[in-house]
Structure formats: C-alpha cells, structure tokens
Amino acid sequence: MKDDILIRNESSLIGKHKSEHEPYEYTKYEVTTQGEFSQCYVAVYEIPPMKSNYPYHYHTNNTEVFYIISGQGILRTPNGERVIKPGDIIVCPPSEYGAHKIMNNSQTEPLKYIDFDTTNSPDIIRYPDSDKTGIFIRNQSNTVFRNDDKTSYYDGE
C-alpha cells in the first residue's frame, strides 16, 4: 500500500492491450496497480471502435465509477441502453441494479474514459447474459464458474 500521495502524468502510463475474444478489446493504462492501494483502483481505458471491454456484469462488493473523456458509446444497464459522451460520470453501485456494459458504437473514434473502483476483497462478479459467477480475491488468480454447476454444501465430503 502507498503511504504518500501519488501523481502520475497520463503520458507516462504504459498501456496493456487485451484482445482475446471477439467483440472485446481494450487498452488499459493503470494509474494505480491492483496491489498498490487497498481501497481504490484507477485506470484509463481506450476501447476501439465497435468494441466493448467487458461483458455485461455487476459487482456485489465494489462500486465502479466511469468518467468519459472522449468519444461516445452505449452504456447497457438493467433499465436499457443509454448514450454516453464526454463529461458523463457514471456510478455503478454494487448490486444487480449496477449491472453494466460499455460499448463503443463509433465506426472510427476510440472511446476513452477513467475507471475508478473500490477494491473490497473478495468481490463476486455476476454475468447475467452467460449465467456465470466470478470470484475475485486481491492478488490471487480469479475463478469463474457457470451457475448451473451449483452443488450442495456437503457434496463430496
């Protein structure tokens, strides 16, 4: 954990590009690393045209806040889709009511935003479209499973 104030210039951030599965792709510029601060994670994201960075999901233990810097997109929520644009601040609470997916609907322009997250651990992330659940524990490998694989507490004991 950091004990002093952190100042980083955006131009000094190193991007991590991820494009493992169509139609998901992004470049993430971490302002803080996952283990650096115990209560807040900050990153700048760029989503290429016609892509999303993550599937539709919600957190059960963490709030996510997005500030749109440039470009425009579509925010999918439980209440439908909304256009997002520069200057918009989006707060997704930790519950099914905070479910979200950010999509860049531009044919030519990247969508760029800052992501501010609380980092309570563990966090359970639900993916309603694929009926999956992820268990995310700080500084450990993530586990994702299909909800159909549920079993009883004493099964196999």
C-alpha positions in Angstrom: 0.0 0.0 0.0 1.2 3.5 -0.8 1.9 5.8 2.1 2.2 9.0 0.2 0.4 11.0 -2.5 0.6 9.6 -6.0 0.9 11.8 -9.0 1.2 10.3 -12.4 1.0 12.0 -15.8 -1.1 10.3 -18.4 1.8 10.4 -20.9 3.9 8.2 -18.6 1.4 5.4 -18.3 2.1 2.2 -20.2 -0.8 0.6 -22.0 -1.7 -3.1 -21.7 -3.6 -4.2 -24.7 -6.1 -7.1 -24.5 -8.0 -8.7 -27.3 -8.7 -12.3 -26.5 -12.3 -12.7 -27.6 -14.5 -11.0 -30.2 -16.0 -8.4 -29.7 -14.0 -7.5 -26.7 -10.8 -5.3 -26.9 -9.2 -2.5 -25.0 -6.0 -0.9 -23.9 -5.8 -0.2 -20.1 -3.4 2.3 -18.6 -3.1 1.7 -14.9 -2.8 4.7 -12.7 -2.7 2.5 -9.6 -1.9 -1.2 -9.7 -4.2 -3.7 -8.0 -1.9 -4.2 -5.0 -0.8 -0.6 -4.7 -3.8 0.9 -2.9 -6.0 -1.0 -0.6 -9.2 1.0 -1.2 -9.1 2.4 -4.8 -8.1 1.2 -8.2 -7.8 3.8 -11.0 -7.1 3.2 -14.7 -7.6 4.9 -18.1 -9.3 2.7 -20.7 -9.4 3.1 -24.5 -12.0 1.0 -26.3 -11.5 0.7 -30.1 -14.4 1.4 -32.5 -17.3 -1.1 -32.4 -15.8 -3.0 -29.4 -16.6 -3.4 -25.6 -14.1 -4.0 -22.9 -16.0 -6.5 -20.7 -19.2 -8.5 -20.9 -22.4 -7.2 -19.1 -21.8 -7.7 -15.4 -22.2 -6.4 -11.9 -20.2 -6.5 -8.7 -21.6 -7.5 -5.3 -18.9 -5.8 -3.2 -17.4 -2.9 -5.2 -18.6 0.3 -6.8 -17.3 1.3 -10.2 -17.2 5.0 -11.4 -16.5 6.0 -15.0 -15.7 9.5 -16.3 -16.0 9.7 -20.1 -13.0 11.7 -21.5 -13.6 11.4 -25.3 -15.6 9.5 -27.9 -19.1 8.2 -27.3 -20.7 4.9 -26.6 -23.6 3.0 -25.3 -24.0 2.0 -21.7 -26.2 -1.0 -21.2 -27.9 -1.1 -17.8 -30.8 -3.1 -16.3 -33.0 -0.2 -17.4 -31.9 -0.3 -21.0 -29.3 1.4 -23.1 -28.1 5.0 -22.8 -25.8 7.1 -24.9 -22.6 8.2 -23.1 -20.4 11.1 -24.1 -17.5 13.3 -22.9 -18.2 14.7 -19.4 -20.6 12.0 -18.3 -19.9 10.5 -14.9 -21.4 7.0 -14.4 -21.7 5.4 -10.9 -22.4 1.7 -10.8 -23.4 0.5 -7.3 -22.5 -3.0 -6.1 -25.7 -4.9 -6.9 -27.7 -6.2 -9.8 -29.0 -2.6 -10.2 -25.5 -1.6 -11.1 -25.1 -4.1 -13.9 -23.4 -2.5 -16.9 -21.5 -2.9 -20.2 -19.8 -0.1 -22.0 -19.7 -0.4 -25.8 -18.0 1.9 -28.3 -20.6 2.4 -31.1 -18.4 4.7 -33.2 -17.1 3.4 -36.5 -13.9 5.5 -36.3 -13.2 7.0 -32.9 -11.9 5.3 -29.7 -13.9 5.7 -26.5 -11.7 6.9 -23.7 -12.6 7.0 -20.0 -11.2 6.9 -16.5 -12.4 4.0 -14.3 -12.3 4.5 -10.5 -13.1 1.3 -8.5 -13.3 0.4 -4.8 -11.3 -2.7 -4.1 -13.1 -4.6 -1.4 -11.9 -8.2 -1.5 -13.2 -10.7 -2.2 -15.6 -9.4 -4.9 -18.2 -11.6 -6.5 -19.0 -10.6 -10.1 -22.1 -11.8 -11.8 -22.5 -12.2 -15.6 -26.3 -12.4 -16.3 -26.0 -13.0 -20.0 -23.9 -16.1 -19.7 -25.1 -17.2 -16.2 -21.6 -17.1 -14.8 -20.1 -16.0 -11.5 -16.6 -14.8 -10.8 -14.8 -14.8 -7.5 -12.1 -12.2 -7.4 -9.7 -12.1 -4.5 -7.0 -9.4 -4.4 -3.6 -10.7 -5.6 -4.8 -14.2 -6.4 -6.0 -15.9 -9.5 -9.6 -15.3 -10.4 -12.2 -18.1 -10.5 -15.2 -18.1 -12.9 -17.8 -20.8 -13.0 -21.2 -21.4 -14.6 -24.1 -21.1 -12.1 -25.5 -24.4 -13.4 -22.6 -26.1 -11.6 -24.1 -25.4 -8.2 -23.9 -28.2 -5.7 -24.8 -28.8 -2.1 -22.6 -27.7 0.8 -21.7 -31.2 1.8 -21.4 -32.7 -1.7 -18.2 -34.8 -1.9 -17.4 -34.5 1.8 
